[in-house]
Amino acid sequence: MAKIGIVYYSMYGETFELARAIAEGVTKGGGEAHLRRVPDPLLPDEVKESDGVKQAIEAQAEIPVATVDELPEFDGLIIGSPTRFGSATSQLQAFLDQTGPLWSEGKLLGKAAGFFTGAATIHGGHETTIMSMATFAMHQGMPIVPAGYAVAGDVQGTRSGGGPYGPTQLGTGEGLTDEERNIALDYGAHFAGIAEKLAA
Ligand SMILES: Cc1cc2nc3c(=O)[nH]c(=O)nc-3n(C[C@H](O)[C@H](O)[C@H](O)COP(=O)(O)O)c2cc1C
């Protein structure tokens, strides 16, 4: 059984919701899903107490914090961040930037990698954010598992989130659409299968 780390940052909880659907998919696909949240130690108290952020912090309280040392224990990593100005958040990037020691020792080499995001507008940068995170996998030597169009969730017909680059959500504040959820579920299951083959 492939052990999959789903490492994400989420400020308002929407990326977290997508991460949970992917985790469910990983489990359906016979993998072992481990959600890990990237914290934001610099978030000012007034922001932590603000509407939306407070609820998101509470909802994620039980999710273990991501650590660099744990990453090599996973057979594959699915990494997610909200879109900020068309790119990944500094919080997620700061976490990835701490993986230099793993990079220098090739500790993630050959493990499967996948990416997910969310953005509030339909042309607001889903693809660019995934591409910005994907260089991490290239430098670590991790084969990237995209969704493609063949994952069973309706990638081709979706009018909300989810695309060939990976699962995504359109941040409407109303939760995942059925399409977004189905793509995330199918992607998680697909990823678990590939990660297991790579780890064999
Ligand atoms: C500082 C900032 C920058 C953002 N930049 C973009 C952007 O470039 N394109 C976009 O469509 N949405 C943008 N958004 C919206 C978020 O990507 C979107 O609301 C996302 O779903 C939030 O995810 P979260 O709930 O996991 O924090 C931005 C939000 C913030 C706070």
The ligand as an SDF file (V2000), in Angstrom:
LIG
                    3D

 31 33  0  0  0  0  0  0  0  0999 V2000
   -3.2900   37.8600   -1.6070 C   0  0  0  0  0  0  0  0  0  0  0  0
   -4.2120   37.0270   -2.4660 C   0  0  0  0  0  0  0  0  0  0  0  0
   -3.9230   36.8680   -3.8020 C   0  0  0  0  0  0  0  0  0  0  0  0
   -4.7800   36.1260   -4.6270 C   0  0  0  0  0  0  0  0  0  0  0  0
   -4.4770   35.9830   -5.9580 N   0  0  0  0  0  0  0  0  0  0  0  0
   -5.3450   35.3620   -6.7720 C   0  0  0  0  0  0  0  0  0  0  0  0
   -5.0780   35.2540   -8.1610 C   0  0  0  0  0  0  0  0  0  0  0  0
   -4.0080   35.6400   -8.6690 O   0  0  0  0  0  0  0  0  0  0  0  0
   -6.0260   34.6900   -8.9530 N   0  0  0  0  0  0  0  0  0  0  0  0
   -7.2300   34.2450   -8.4520 C   0  0  0  0  0  0  0  0  0  0  0  0
   -8.0640   33.8050   -9.2060 O   0  0  0  0  0  0  0  0  0  0  0  0
   -7.4650   34.2450   -7.1150 N   0  0  0  0  0  0  0  0  0  0  0  0
   -6.5580   34.7920   -6.2620 C   0  0  0  0  0  0  0  0  0  0  0  0
   -6.7920   34.8240   -4.9150 N   0  0  0  0  0  0  0  0  0  0  0  0
   -7.9450   34.0820   -4.3730 C   0  0  0  0  0  0  0  0  0  0  0  0
   -7.5370   32.7020   -3.7570 C   0  0  0  0  0  0  0  0  0  0  0  0
   -6.6540   31.9940   -4.6140 O   0  0  0  0  0  0  0  0  0  0  0  0
   -8.7750   31.8200   -3.5710 C   0  0  0  0  0  0  0  0  0  0  0  0
   -9.7170   32.5260   -2.8100 O   0  0  0  0  0  0  0  0  0  0  0  0
   -8.4630   30.4840   -2.9290 C   0  0  0  0  0  0  0  0  0  0  0  0
   -9.5740   29.6320   -3.1110 O   0  0  0  0  0  0  0  0  0  0  0  0
   -8.1790   30.6010   -1.4500 C   0  0  0  0  0  0  0  0  0  0  0  0
   -7.7730   29.3400   -0.9660 O   0  0  0  0  0  0  0  0  0  0  0  0
   -7.7950   28.9910    0.6060 P   0  0  0  0  0  0  0  0  0  0  0  0
   -9.2270   29.0430    1.0550 O   0  0  0  0  0  0  0  0  0  0  0  0
   -7.2490   27.5970    0.6930 O   0  0  0  0  0  0  0  0  0  0  0  0
   -6.9330   29.9650    1.3190 O   0  0  0  0  0  0  0  0  0  0  0  0
   -5.9420   35.5260   -4.0790 C   0  0  0  0  0  0  0  0  0  0  0  0
   -6.1970   35.6660   -2.7030 C   0  0  0  0  0  0  0  0  0  0  0  0
   -5.3450   36.4120   -1.9080 C   0  0  0  0  0  0  0  0  0  0  0  0
   -5.6570   36.5310   -0.4310 C   0  0  0  0  0  0  0  0  0  0  0  0
  1  2  1  0
  2  3  1  0
  2 30  2  0
  3  4  2  0
  4  5  1  0
  4 28  1  0
  5  6  2  0
  6  7  1  0
  6 13  1  0
  7  8  2  0
  7  9  1  0
  9 10  1  0
 10 11  2  0
 10 12  1  0
 12 13  2  0
 13 14  1  0
 14 15  1  0
 14 28  1  0
 15 16  1  0
 16 17  1  0
 16 18  1  0
 18 19  1  0
 18 20  1  0
 20 21  1  0
 20 22  1  0
 22 23  1  0
 23 24  1  0
 24 25  2  0
 24 26  1  0
 24 27  1  0
 28 29  2  0
 29 30  1  0
 30 31  1  0
M  END
$$$$
